[in-house]
Amino acid sequence: MNTTEPKAGERVLDVRVTDDTISVDLYDGRTISAPLAWFPRLLHATPGQRANWRVAGAGYGIHWPDIDEDLSTQGLLQGSPAPRGAARAA
């Protein structure tokens, strides 16, 4: 697997979660969107739980404390869904 150091512009600016999609705005102007089905904990969370997020990981991650879910901008940029079994862990 090829990993690179995150760039300053890849920090989280805003997050929106709908019934079908997560969209993350980055400081460099890009928006990353992914199907919510890739992230079972978010998919099965309530709208209130989805709305309660925090920037984490020095600005390169997102944390949802109510459901103990963490995503990174690097993973989203690489198109990486949650590992199999994540729904059972939730």
C-alpha positions as CSV (number, residue, x, y, z in Angstrom):
1,M,0.0,0.0,0.0
2,N,1.3,3.4,-0.9
3,T,0.8,6.0,1.8
4,T,1.7,9.7,1.7
5,E,1.8,12.4,4.3
6,P,-1.4,14.5,4.3
7,K,-1.1,18.0,2.9
8,A,-2.3,21.1,4.8
9,G,-5.2,21.7,2.4
10,E,-6.6,18.2,3.1
11,R,-7.8,19.3,6.5
12,V,-11.5,19.1,7.3
13,L,-13.5,22.3,6.9
14,D,-17.1,20.9,7.1
15,V,-19.0,17.7,7.0
16,R,-22.5,16.9,5.8
17,V,-24.2,13.5,6.1
18,T,-27.5,12.7,4.3
19,D,-29.4,9.4,4.3
20,D,-27.3,8.2,1.4
21,T,-24.0,10.2,1.3
22,I,-21.2,11.7,3.4
23,S,-19.6,14.9,2.0
24,V,-16.5,16.4,3.5
25,D,-15.3,19.9,2.5
26,L,-11.5,20.4,2.6
27,Y,-9.6,23.6,3.2
28,D,-8.1,23.4,-0.3
29,G,-11.6,23.8,-1.9
30,R,-12.3,20.1,-2.7
31,T,-15.3,18.2,-1.6
32,I,-15.1,14.4,-1.0
33,S,-18.3,12.4,-1.3
34,A,-18.8,8.8,-0.6
35,P,-21.8,6.5,-0.2
36,L,-22.9,6.2,3.4
37,A,-23.3,2.4,2.8
38,W,-19.5,2.3,3.0
39,F,-19.7,3.3,6.7
40,P,-22.2,1.1,8.5
41,R,-22.0,2.9,11.9
42,L,-22.9,6.2,10.2
43,L,-25.5,4.5,8.0
44,H,-27.3,3.1,11.1
45,A,-26.9,6.2,13.2
46,T,-29.7,8.7,13.9
47,P,-29.6,12.1,12.2
48,G,-28.7,13.6,15.6
49,Q,-25.8,11.2,16.0
50,R,-24.6,11.9,12.5
51,A,-24.7,15.7,13.1
52,N,-22.6,15.4,16.3
53,W,-19.1,15.3,14.8
54,R,-15.8,16.8,15.7
55,V,-12.6,17.5,13.7
56,A,-9.9,15.2,15.0
57,G,-6.4,14.0,14.2
58,A,-4.8,17.4,13.9
59,G,-7.5,18.4,11.4
60,Y,-7.2,15.4,9.1
61,G,-9.9,13.3,10.7
62,I,-13.5,13.3,11.8
63,H,-14.8,11.8,15.0
64,W,-18.5,11.0,15.9
65,P,-18.4,10.5,19.7
66,D,-22.0,9.1,20.0
67,I,-21.2,6.1,17.8
68,D,-17.4,6.0,18.3
69,E,-16.7,6.3,14.5
70,D,-13.5,7.9,13.0
71,L,-12.8,8.7,9.4
72,S,-9.7,10.3,7.9
73,T,-9.4,12.5,4.9
74,Q,-6.6,10.3,3.6
75,G,-8.9,7.3,3.7
76,L,-11.8,9.2,2.0
77,L,-9.4,10.5,-0.7
78,Q,-8.3,7.0,-1.3
79,G,-11.9,5.7,-1.6
80,S,-11.5,3.4,1.4
81,P,-14.7,2.0,2.8
82,A,-14.9,0.8,6.5
83,P,-13.3,-2.6,7.1
84,R,-15.7,-5.6,6.9
85,G,-17.2,-6.3,10.3
86,A,-17.4,-2.7,11.3
87,A,-21.2,-2.9,11.5
88,R,-21.0,-5.8,14.0
89,A,-18.5,-3.8,16.1
90,A,-21.0,-0.9,16.3
